[in-house]
Amino acid sequence: METQENLQSRLKGFLEEVQLQFSLGMSEAIQEFEKQKKNLDTFIGDVKSKISETTEKLAQTEQGNKISSKLEELKLQLALGTADTKDAFEKQTESINSSIKSIKDDLGEKYPDLVKAFDTNTDKLNSLMESIRLQFSLAKSDAQDVVEKNKKEISEKLTELVKMANENKEIAEEKFENFKDEIFDAFNHLKTAVNNLKK
């Protein structure tokens, strides 16, 4: 269980990061995505070390080999080149997310701290993915005034959430997850609005 201080710090960091990403242009967002892929790759190396330190026998078990193999597969996916097109980006993020989910499922009950660490280390990557998806949608939109209005609304919501995080001393873990869901819902709302404008 995370402490209130850690939850508040995580929430504040997450919201500030989303605000920053929301203000990035397409090329900056893609560069940041590549940086986060490298950070996740480093984290995976740490996970492999932690698993082998926890139990030497794990490496010799079928489950240990399976987890190790999946971690290597994820490292390979993270090492793929920059996704400059929407299709390439979607394909790459789908593979990364699928691998992360599979690894977390395998870690399951045996390593709950590592599952939580995966969540923490993928928060930034996930918000970047949403930001880049939005950028791809915006690039195709002709109605910039409507898009700017929606971006402004989301930006105001983010500012409000950061303010709430600063003022709220007790943040339940469930509330943190709800805040994250609200942010992603706002991104999805904007993407839907942009896609509807194209019809």
Backbone torsions as a table, in degrees:
resi	resn	phi	psi	omega
1	MET	NA	130.4	-179.6
2	GLU	-77.8	150.9	176.4
3	THR	-76.8	160.4	178.6
4	GLN	-59.1	-40.1	-179.3
5	GLU	-62.4	-43.4	178.4
6	ASN	-65.2	-42.1	179.2
7	LEU	-62.7	-44.7	-179.8
8	GLN	-63.8	-42.6	178.8
9	SER	-63.0	-43.3	178.6
10	ARG	-62.6	-44.4	-179.4
11	LEU	-63.5	-47.2	-179.6
12	LYS	-61.0	-46.2	179.0
13	GLY	-62.0	-42.6	179.3
14	PHE	-61.1	-48.7	-178.0
15	LEU	-64.8	-42.5	178.6
16	GLU	-63.9	-37.7	178.5
17	GLU	-65.3	-42.6	179.1
18	VAL	-64.1	-40.3	177.1
19	GLN	-58.4	-46.4	-179.9
20	LEU	-62.3	-47.5	-178.4
21	GLN	-62.9	-36.3	-179.2
22	PHE	-64.4	-28.0	-178.9
23	SER	-87.7	-9.1	-178.7
24	LEU	-73.7	150.0	170.5
25	GLY	-81.8	176.8	-176.0
26	MET	-59.2	-50.8	-175.6
27	SER	-66.1	-38.7	177.5
28	GLU	-65.5	-39.2	179.6
29	ALA	-64.5	-41.4	179.5
30	ILE	-67.0	-40.1	176.7
31	GLN	-61.5	-42.3	178.9
32	GLU	-65.7	-37.5	177.5
33	PHE	-61.3	-44.2	178.5
34	GLU	-62.4	-39.2	177.9
35	LYS	-63.1	-43.0	-179.9
36	GLN	-68.4	-31.6	174.8
37	LYS	-62.6	-41.0	178.2
38	LYS	-66.0	-40.4	177.5
39	ASN	-62.0	-41.2	178.8
40	LEU	-66.6	-36.4	177.2
41	ASP	-60.8	-43.6	177.1
42	THR	-62.3	-43.2	178.4
43	PHE	-59.8	-40.7	179.9
44	ILE	-61.5	-40.6	175.3
45	GLY	-59.2	-40.4	177.4
46	ASP	-64.9	-39.6	179.0
47	VAL	-62.7	-44.7	179.7
48	LYS	-60.2	-41.8	178.5
49	SER	-64.4	-43.7	-178.4
50	LYS	-63.1	-41.4	179.5
51	ILE	-63.9	-45.3	-178.4
52	SER	-70.1	-30.5	175.6
53	GLU	-70.3	-37.8	-177.8
54	THR	-62.3	-42.6	179.6
55	THR	-153.7	118.4	179.0
56	GLU	-64.1	-30.6	-176.6
57	LYS	-70.0	-23.8	-177.1
58	LEU	-58.5	-41.6	-178.2
59	ALA	-61.0	-23.4	-177.6
60	GLN	-95.0	-1.2	-179.4
61	THR	-96.3	163.9	177.5
62	GLU	-63.3	-42.0	179.0
63	GLN	-63.8	-41.1	178.4
64	GLY	-61.8	-43.6	177.6
65	ASN	-64.1	-39.1	-179.8
66	LYS	-63.8	-47.8	179.7
67	ILE	-63.9	-45.2	180.0
68	SER	-60.0	-42.5	179.0
69	SER	-63.2	-42.5	179.8
70	LYS	-67.9	-36.2	176.6
71	LEU	-64.4	-41.2	177.4
72	GLU	-64.1	-40.4	178.4
73	GLU	-61.8	-42.9	178.0
74	LEU	-64.2	-41.0	177.6
75	LYS	-58.9	-40.4	178.4
76	LEU	-64.8	-42.1	179.0
77	GLN	-64.1	-37.9	179.1
78	LEU	-69.2	-24.5	-178.7
79	ALA	-84.2	-7.5	178.8
80	LEU	-60.2	155.1	-177.3
81	GLY	-63.7	175.7	-179.0
82	THR	-65.0	133.8	177.7
83	ALA	-91.6	103.0	-176.1
84	ASP	-90.8	-15.5	179.5
85	THR	-112.5	159.8	-179.0
86	LYS	-61.0	-44.4	-179.0
87	ASP	-62.6	-44.8	179.6
88	ALA	-64.1	-41.3	179.0
89	PHE	-62.6	-47.3	-179.4
90	GLU	-61.1	-42.0	-179.9
91	LYS	-63.5	-45.0	-178.7
92	GLN	-65.1	-45.4	-178.6
93	THR	-68.4	-34.4	177.2
94	GLU	-63.0	-42.8	178.8
95	SER	-65.1	-43.7	-180.0
96	ILE	-62.7	-48.7	-179.2
97	ASN	-62.9	-39.8	178.7
98	SER	-62.5	-43.7	179.0
99	SER	-64.6	-43.4	179.9
100	ILE	-61.5	-45.5	179.3
101	LYS	-60.7	-44.1	-179.4
102	SER	-62.6	-42.6	178.9
103	ILE	-64.3	-46.0	179.7
104	LYS	-61.6	-38.6	177.1
105	ASP	-61.9	-42.3	-179.6
106	ASP	-70.1	-35.6	178.5
107	LEU	-69.0	-39.2	173.6
108	GLY	32.9	-129.1	-173.8
109	GLU	-73.8	-25.1	-176.8
110	LYS	-68.8	-34.2	-178.1
111	TYR	-130.9	63.0	-177.8
112	PRO	-61.4	-31.5	178.6
113	ASP	-66.4	-35.5	178.4
114	LEU	-71.6	-34.8	176.3
115	VAL	-62.5	-45.4	178.4
116	LYS	-63.6	-38.8	178.0
117	ALA	-64.7	-38.4	175.7
118	PHE	-60.4	-44.7	178.8
119	ASP	-58.9	-46.9	-179.5
120	THR	-61.9	-42.8	-176.9
121	ASN	-78.5	-13.7	178.7
122	THR	-103.9	-6.7	177.5
123	ASP	-54.1	-51.0	-177.0
124	LYS	-64.5	-41.9	179.3
125	LEU	-62.4	-43.3	-179.6
126	ASN	-64.7	-41.6	179.3
127	SER	-67.9	-34.1	175.0
128	LEU	-64.9	-40.9	178.4
129	MET	-58.7	-44.3	179.4
130	GLU	-64.7	-40.4	179.5
131	SER	-63.3	-42.1	-179.7
132	ILE	-69.6	-40.1	175.8
133	ARG	-57.3	-42.9	178.3
134	LEU	-62.4	-43.1	179.2
135	GLN	-60.4	-42.7	177.5
136	PHE	-61.4	-41.3	178.5
137	SER	-65.6	-41.8	-179.9
138	LEU	-65.0	-34.1	-178.7
139	ALA	-62.2	-27.0	-178.5
140	LYS	-94.8	-5.3	-174.5
141	SER	-87.0	140.2	177.6
142	ASP	-96.5	-20.0	-174.5
143	ALA	-93.5	70.8	-176.5
144	GLN	-60.3	-34.0	-178.2
145	ASP	-64.6	-41.0	177.8
146	VAL	-68.2	-40.2	179.1
147	VAL	-62.2	-46.6	180.0
148	GLU	-61.7	-38.6	177.6
149	LYS	-61.5	-46.2	179.6
150	ASN	-65.9	-39.6	177.5
151	LYS	-62.0	-40.0	179.8
152	LYS	-63.8	-42.2	178.8
153	GLU	-61.3	-44.3	179.8
154	ILE	-66.0	-41.3	178.8
155	SER	-61.0	-41.9	177.7
156	GLU	-63.9	-39.9	178.6
157	LYS	-63.4	-42.3	178.3
158	LEU	-62.0	-43.8	178.6
159	THR	-60.5	-42.9	178.5
160	GLU	-62.5	-42.0	-180.0
161	LEU	-67.4	-38.6	176.8
162	VAL	-63.3	-42.5	178.5
163	LYS	-61.4	-43.7	178.6
164	MET	-62.2	-40.2	179.8
165	ALA	-64.7	-38.3	178.8
166	ASN	-67.2	-35.7	-176.6
167	GLU	-84.0	-29.8	-173.8
168	ASN	-86.2	115.7	-178.8
169	LYS	-82.1	-28.8	-178.3
170	GLU	-114.6	108.3	179.4
171	ILE	-116.2	119.2	177.1
172	ALA	-76.1	150.2	179.8
173	GLU	-57.7	-38.5	178.7
174	GLU	-62.3	-39.1	-180.0
175	LYS	-66.0	-37.6	177.1
176	PHE	-59.6	-46.2	179.4
177	GLU	-63.3	-37.6	177.6
178	ASN	-64.0	-40.4	177.0
179	PHE	-60.6	-45.1	179.3
180	LYS	-60.7	-43.0	179.1
181	ASP	-61.7	-39.7	178.1
182	GLU	-60.7	-42.3	-179.7
183	ILE	-62.6	-47.9	-179.2
184	PHE	-66.2	-33.6	175.3
185	ASP	-63.4	-40.2	178.6
186	ALA	-63.7	-42.4	176.1
187	PHE	-60.7	-45.3	-179.3
188	ASN	-63.5	-38.2	177.3
189	HIS	-60.6	-45.2	179.7
190	LEU	-65.5	-42.2	178.3
191	LYS	-61.3	-41.8	179.0
192	THR	-63.4	-43.6	179.0
193	ALA	-61.2	-42.4	179.2
194	VAL	-65.2	-44.8	179.8
195	ASN	-63.8	-36.3	177.9
196	ASN	-66.8	-31.0	178.5
197	LEU	-68.1	-26.5	-177.1
198	LYS	-78.5	-16.4	-176.5
199	LYS	-79.1	NA	NA
